[in-house]
Amino acid sequence: RLGDRFHELDTPLLVEWPDNTREAVLFVAEEETEPSRFSIHRTGRYCLHLAEMFKTNRVVPVVIFLHSGSHPDSLTLNGDWNTYLYFRFISCDLGRIPAERYMTSTNIVARLNLPNMDYPHEQRLDVYAQAREGLAELETDPEKRLKYSKFIDWYAKLDDADIVRYREEYLPKSKNREAIMGFTQMMIDEGRQKGRQEGRQEEAVFILNRLLFRRFKTVPDWTDELLKKTEIPKLEQWTDRILDAKTVEEVFGMQQ
């Protein structure tokens, strides 16, 4: 978090050497989906703020673009007689990197990002399959497998027909079939659990709403939005208060 205006970086990374053989270096990594929205001035401000905050000039700005497009590569502030500031950054344009180059890479970051790279549309299932194969081969932690599996699915953006074709044509031939089916089942189970939780929450909101109307006859509009974003334990606590509360505000612990 930078300064009073609450600037927030995507991934600031401070690298230090335990034996102090080299001075620490700060990487300022920003992710931008659409290059047209990128502001080199904003990134420059981030770097200057961090350089001042950490009292270092070893700052490496990195910008990762998910989609292809034009963006400035450098910023120069000058006058008639001199250049007073020159700023540039390391650019990673994922949408311009050929996915074919990294299809069998042992770099897990590259494999996970295959769907974000450049490839012909007809190769989308090959790219998706290699991303999931890479996840199964290069990551053993079950929780990270689940997390990164969602990442791959989100950016691959396959339709239902593509998913069916992947399961019928690609998955049976996979040497990592059991591992892939394992974290796929974890995703399904998590989705079911989330669905059950949402069902319980909706039921609790319905019951509380009904009791509020029976107890007070009229209920302010603001309660709808409040109930929708409240979790079950709090809803149950409010439900317990209804019989003793003299006003709607007392149910929610608000002072009139």
C-alpha positions in Angstrom: 0.0 0.0 0.0 1.5 3.2 -1.1 0.9 6.6 0.5 -2.3 8.3 1.6 -4.1 7.6 -1.7 -4.0 3.9 -1.0 -2.3 2.7 -4.2 -2.2 -1.1 -4.2 0.2 -3.2 -6.2 -0.6 -6.6 -7.7 2.6 -8.3 -6.7 5.5 -6.4 -5.1 8.3 -8.8 -4.4 11.4 -8.0 -2.4 14.4 -10.3 -3.1 17.1 -10.5 -0.4 20.3 -12.6 -0.2 20.7 -14.3 3.2 24.5 -13.9 3.1 24.2 -10.2 2.1 26.5 -10.7 -0.8 24.2 -8.6 -2.9 22.0 -5.7 -2.2 18.2 -6.4 -2.1 16.2 -5.8 -5.3 12.5 -4.9 -5.4 10.4 -6.2 -8.3 7.2 -4.2 -9.0 4.9 -6.5 -10.9 1.6 -5.2 -12.4 -1.0 -7.2 -14.3 -3.0 -5.5 -17.0 -5.8 -7.3 -18.9 -6.2 -4.7 -21.6 -3.1 -2.9 -22.8 -5.2 0.2 -23.8 -5.9 0.7 -20.1 -2.3 0.6 -19.0 -0.8 3.8 -17.5 3.0 4.0 -17.6 2.7 7.1 -15.5 1.0 5.1 -12.7 3.6 2.4 -12.9 6.3 5.0 -12.7 4.7 6.5 -9.6 4.6 3.1 -7.9 8.3 2.6 -8.6 9.2 6.0 -7.2 7.1 5.5 -4.1 8.6 2.2 -3.4 12.1 3.4 -4.0 11.6 6.2 -1.5 9.8 3.9 1.0 12.6 1.2 0.9 15.4 3.7 0.4 16.7 1.8 -2.6 17.2 2.5 -6.3 17.3 -1.3 -7.2 13.7 -1.4 -8.5 12.7 -3.6 -11.4 9.2 -2.8 -12.9 7.5 -5.7 -14.7 4.1 -5.4 -16.5 2.2 -8.6 -17.6 -0.4 -8.1 -20.4 -3.0 -10.8 -20.7 -4.2 -9.6 -24.1 -2.4 -8.3 -27.2 -2.5 -4.7 -28.0 -0.4 -1.5 -28.2 1.0 0.2 -25.1 3.9 2.6 -24.4 7.3 1.0 -23.8 9.0 4.0 -22.1 8.4 7.4 -20.7 10.7 10.4 -21.1 10.4 13.7 -19.3 12.5 16.4 -20.8 12.8 20.1 -21.8 14.6 22.1 -24.4 18.0 21.4 -22.9 18.0 18.1 -21.1 16.3 14.8 -20.3 15.3 14.8 -16.7 13.7 11.4 -16.3 13.7 8.2 -18.4 11.5 5.3 -17.4 11.0 1.9 -19.0 9.8 -1.6 -17.8 10.1 -5.3 -18.6 7.0 -6.2 -20.7 5.5 -9.7 -20.8 2.9 -9.8 -23.5 1.4 -13.2 -22.9 -1.0 -12.9 -25.9 2.0 -12.6 -28.3 4.0 -15.5 -26.9 3.6 -18.7 -29.1 2.0 -21.4 -26.9 3.6 -24.1 -29.0 7.0 -23.0 -27.6 6.0 -24.0 -24.1 3.7 -27.0 -24.6 6.1 -29.3 -22.8 7.9 -26.8 -20.6 9.0 -27.8 -17.1 8.2 -24.2 -15.9 4.9 -24.5 -14.2 4.1 -20.8 -14.6 4.5 -21.2 -18.4 2.4 -24.3 -18.5 -0.4 -22.8 -16.4 -0.4 -19.7 -18.7 -0.6 -21.7 -22.0 -4.3 -20.6 -22.4 -3.2 -17.0 -22.2 -0.6 -17.3 -25.0 -1.0 -17.1 -28.8 -2.3 -20.2 -30.6 -4.8 -21.0 -33.5 -8.3 -21.5 -32.3 -8.4 -25.1 -33.5 -5.5 -25.9 -31.1 -7.5 -24.7 -28.0 -8.0 -28.3 -26.7 -4.4 -29.2 -27.2 -3.3 -26.1 -25.3 -5.8 -26.8 -22.5 -4.8 -30.4 -22.3 -1.1 -29.6 -22.0 -1.8 -27.0 -19.3 -3.6 -29.6 -17.2 -0.9 -32.2 -17.9 1.7 -29.7 -16.7 -0.2 -29.0 -13.5 -0.4 -32.7 -12.8 3.3 -33.3 -13.5 4.8 -30.2 -11.9 2.6 -29.6 -8.8 2.0 -32.1 -6.0 0.2 -30.0 -3.4 -3.6 -30.9 -3.6 -4.8 -27.4 -2.6 -2.5 -25.7 -5.2 -3.7 -28.2 -7.8 -7.3 -27.2 -7.1 -6.4 -23.5 -7.2 -4.4 -23.7 -10.4 -7.0 -26.0 -12.1 -9.5 -23.2 -11.7 -7.0 -20.7 -13.1 -6.6 -22.9 -16.3 -10.4 -23.3 -16.7 -11.0 -19.6 -16.2 -8.6 -18.5 -18.9 -9.2 -21.3 -21.4 -12.9 -20.3 -21.6 -14.0 -23.6 -23.2 -17.6 -24.2 -23.9 -19.6 -27.3 -22.9 -18.9 -29.1 -26.2 -15.2 -28.5 -25.8 -15.2 -29.9 -22.2 -17.1 -33.0 -23.4 -14.6 -33.5 -26.3 -11.7 -33.1 -23.9 -13.0 -35.7 -21.5 -13.8 -38.2 -24.3 -10.8 -37.7 -26.6 -7.9 -36.3 -24.5 -8.4 -37.5 -20.9 -8.4 -41.3 -21.6 -5.0 -41.0 -23.3 -3.4 -38.9 -20.6 -0.6 -40.5 -18.6 -1.7 -38.3 -15.7 -5.3 -39.3 -16.0 -5.8 -40.3 -12.3 -4.2 -37.1 -11.0 -6.3 -34.9 -13.4 -9.5 -36.7 -12.5 -8.6 -36.2 -8.9 -8.4 -32.4 -8.9 -11.3 -32.3 -11.3 -13.4 -34.2 -8.7 -12.1 -31.8 -6.0 -13.5 -28.9 -8.1 -16.8 -30.6 -8.5 -17.0 -31.4 -4.7 -16.2 -27.8 -3.9 -18.9 -26.5 -6.2 -21.4 -28.8 -4.6 -20.4 -27.7 -1.1 -20.6 -24.1 -2.2 -24.1 -24.8 -3.7 -25.2 -26.4 -0.4 -23.9 -23.4 1.6 -25.6 -20.9 -0.7 -28.9 -22.9 -0.3 -28.6 -22.8 3.4 -27.9 -19.1 3.3 -31.0 -18.4 1.1 -33.2 -20.5 3.4 -31.9 -18.5 6.4 -32.6 -15.2 4.7 -36.1 -16.4 3.7 -37.0 -17.4 7.3 -35.6 -14.2 8.8 -37.5 -12.0 6.3 -40.7 -13.9 7.0 -40.3 -13.5 10.7 -39.5 -9.8 10.4 -42.7 -9.1 8.4 -44.8 -11.1 10.9 -43.3 -9.4 13.9 -43.1 -5.8 12.6 -45.6 -5.7 9.7 -43.4 -3.4 7.7 -39.6 -3.7 7.1 -37.2 -1.1 5.6 -35.8 -1.6 2.1 -32.2 -1.6 3.3 -32.7 -4.9 5.0 -32.8 -6.8 1.7 -29.2 -5.9 0.7 -28.0 -6.4 4.2 -29.4 -9.9 4.4 -28.1 -11.0 1.0 -24.5 -10.4 2.0 -24.6 -11.8 5.5 -23.3 -15.2 6.4 -25.4 -17.9 8.3 -24.1 -17.4 11.9 -25.0 -13.8 11.9 -28.4 -14.5 10.3 -29.1 -17.0 13.1 -28.1 -14.4 15.7 -30.5 -11.9 14.3 -33.3 -14.5 14.1 -32.8 -15.2 17.8 -33.4 -11.5 18.6 -36.7 -11.1 16.9 -39.0 -12.1 19.8 -37.4 -9.7 22.2 -36.6 -6.8 19.9 -39.1 -3.8 19.9 -37.9 -2.5 16.5 -36.3 -3.7 13.3 -33.2 -1.8 14.2 -32.8 -3.7 17.5 -32.9 -7.0 15.6 -29.8 -5.9 13.7 -28.1 -4.3 16.8 -28.5 -0.8 15.5 -29.3 2.2 17.6 -32.2 4.4 16.6 
